[in-house]
Amino acid sequence: MTDPAVSKPYPKPSLLLALTPVVLTLFAIAVQIFYFGDFTPHIPLAFGLAITSLVGLRLGYRWKRIEEGIFRVIHVSLPSVSVLICVGMIIGVWIASGTVPSLIYYGLTLLSPAYFLAASMLLCSVVSLSLGTSWGTVGTVGLALMGIGAGFDIPMYWTAGAVVSGAFFGDKVSPLSDTTNLAPAVTGTDVFSHIKNLMPTTTPAMLIALVIYLVAGFMLIGDQAASFARINAITSSLDENFTISPWLLLPALLVIVLAVKRMPPIPSLFAGVVAGAVTAMMVQGVGLHEVVTYANYGYTIETGVEAMDSLLSSGGIQSMMWTVSLVLIALGFGGALEKTGCLEAIIRAIMSKVRSFRGVQNSAMLTSLSTNLVAGDPYLSIALPGRMYAPTYRGMGYSTLNLSRAIEEGGTMMSPLVPWNAGGAFVISVLGLGITEGNVENLLYIPLAFACWTSPLIGVLYAQFGLFSPKASEAEQRLWQEQQEPIATRDDLGAAAEAAVSAHQPDENPAPASALGR
């Protein structure tokens, strides 16, 4: 029997009502982090979910319908949660196998401290471009680079900034990445045209970051004798506790090869787990039960070198549960905001005020960023504004390539810079940037991830002066007509916003491409 309440129209929330759960949640998160000094935004986000549900009930929604919206978004995110679980297993097993220790050992012996930050960014860029996953890059190569940086006595937030810049740059322009496929899918463009249109902002952002990391590398070099002694102590401890060999890098190479061959994401990552487990047993002499334990609870070690002990005592499925629980709560909050129409009301208010391409472009980017801040989900921050702003671009005669770039800038690139976002929570957890006893120093990685936030700023400048802002081609316009896409006129953007909201179907799930995932 059909529930009549499911099909009846619901009133749209006012802007004030829509903003209420958003403002209260951000305030609660700020109090939790900066007043109590406790970086556990789970409860504030759960509080926000409850407030949003009350808003929905106030508008006449039944709890069943709100619940459907919450679990729909969580369901779409399950591939990312699966990636988190696989990365947790990989970290624990690859440390036990000697893969991560070998990466650290060779990095300390081959890399120069002065060029380390720049090299870290470039290395993570190449790996992430190959894998199509920023999370996989951060959790493997990024973890090893944190160990190398500790050996060079470089502050961990500097290393993390370089790792995040490179990893999310590669994710942004990789044809294997899910978000790189999702952005053109929801805006009606193709992935390779989308990647080409990303280059005018991404390339200068990477060059700026590269120069800064090169300069910072020379400035951060301290006492050479002390650094040499520290490096020698770390390499010696690695030699004593692990068999070190270039052959131990094969599990990492296997995952890269499978990704390049476009193998499905979860099997590719799990193959890396199996390869690491076999290597651990054959080379390091680890027993089968120990391998299973490391995959579940993580690896632990006491080398006598504090920096290595804290870094190599890591990984395991259970270590990911803090992040997984945060992701699920944040996504539930985002799903509730979407289902009750709060996000749509906020976007509609923004769209009704803009009258130019510059305003629309900046609004799309800001909306994507705001969704990242509020909903905590990079997918929702791309899918929702991508679907809602597309008719406005078409009505103004501009290619939706401009929109796909804007939502990638505010979605993919800004995701790791929001601590309670799925991307930010993962980075903080895996790289050991947790905040304790009111110490927020490790959050300095956020401004030091230069490539992530300079890319959107460059996009804003382009929109301001009309640079690299293509008009719709004749072929693109014909495609719109064939698809009978809704068109918004320049003189009635407010009506366009209403049309976009009406055309938006919350129950439609634009599935991310079959790439390696986050």
Steps between C-alpha positions, in 0.01 A plus 500: 500500500633842404551746777315817390747705703783387273346643183355825633689826436687647792550870568847633428684623812570870524862610476509570875358157583737329253801677650407415859640143513805606298594790726433309822708203382798712396481681833494170692800373302693819569428476872604133508831560320612844609344541844517146639808413292343169407509407133204264497234665282282188502256622765461855358420346160252258661351803674471669159329193355246510784431873448456447125257217567298730726491756219368230267233396751406866539448518122274196507744226400451161657801348671498212249561741213779683684655164587492401133695813409759430768560138397492576127804725526674253732432224248661698218809549719553131580765455227706769674454330836618177337811681377564621856481146633734368229748781559499419872588138422767606249673730749523233771612223264741714294680610816533138611618395152775762497348692206446824694830464695684447170340812352612699807850347494567576134339842528734595785808374312414634153308825556652835592338678798498828308295355213293262709175701516498573127586137421223381732240705320617380157517136609151507649372670184635223277376219724154655543474566126584134436271359770216749466469510879622767737412288802703202381796729429484673839465170686800330333758727340388794716552301819853405389577863417391603850770264631761646266403852604536402866849372418588834345355678807246683285180595688233244425244761393736615223538146373125441525433819302726381216348150505143633490584749221643229279249226580190711438650663189550154348150396606354812340647444152508119487254341256487208747368715786136473603456873565669586169238283329212616721544874429457478120227234540273730703570805279459331162859513371760233425786409732792583271365844406446553873861406583631729223295788639644439850856570386481884492441504878674180605833553322580847643382386845743209490784721378436751779496219757817350353690827531381551859603147600841546338560823691360353824725195462814711514363715785404200715843335487642507850819367652646271232697291750192448718290411195760247383506338844119483504487346152769249592308399815179445302661302217690288752181422693322407176790272406483332840128437496421434132653341194544794263500434126377661174302179441277596790358786290324245275166508693477875435595450135232232465225736617618770256506255208150372579370857525655599166333193345168632634436207727209544746597700808442266791663192341801712399554624853434160652757350262748740660400365842553140388833583335614674818389208715691248287808723507478538879490123548767413243749782558443627855412162653163617630242231584157482339316586822726802550424622147127472567547689827696778328232531231230538766665684789807650332872452541684586822873526557754639747824592323629743760457788254187685608425652159505158333307328778209743473501484120539124454255410777214563266243358263233233529126505441431611857718809456260610224189472715539853643504633146228266375265598783566869433437454128171317560370763743609787274338338198182437697495870589549590134226262393257653750585852379439396140179307565336777704584756231734705720792482257272583207357800684850637565610443140176652368561813709852532360393444138223756521755774577748447216463666160833435324721212397756612757239482774369161390851350472607623841166399652534146365848469651386652830198267511725198447734620775209572735356154442842359588497704821147415600422155361852359535473309172710571186253308284200705609706820460547409132169334414254747653633834361591326174139400440349826621724756329522334157178656356624849591827454309307371197263795510795743505667326206804383696641151482428286803873420497524819708261346753677163514826682574341718768352207690827304479683801646256537787439126538805282436770754581342640816384167645830418681511848655177456699589297812152348546461429128557144378825606329630709789416237761684237300812716457512588870448141611743326264782755517486521879389862516254448786440783743554433870484718810398809307799483265381607156850545354462202268208670326761728343512246218181673374659832397818313397312287243560782252384324182159427652394854584693701237323313219152631597643850547641492148158388380343804668747729320420339166128551556561862599677581173327249273814296437488131410120517516380328180165577345285208396599358164243435227537127558435547871192713433364240256551233764302705752213536252502128422486422869238773552690632801331779700636840401521805724499854363742769605216729597331255730760315702265489796250301291791288377585415856143389563504292179827338598365410842181360351698297247726365775387155608644417843441128450717481189849370571767601249732207561870583499702349218655160544840635594727424793302729727614757753 
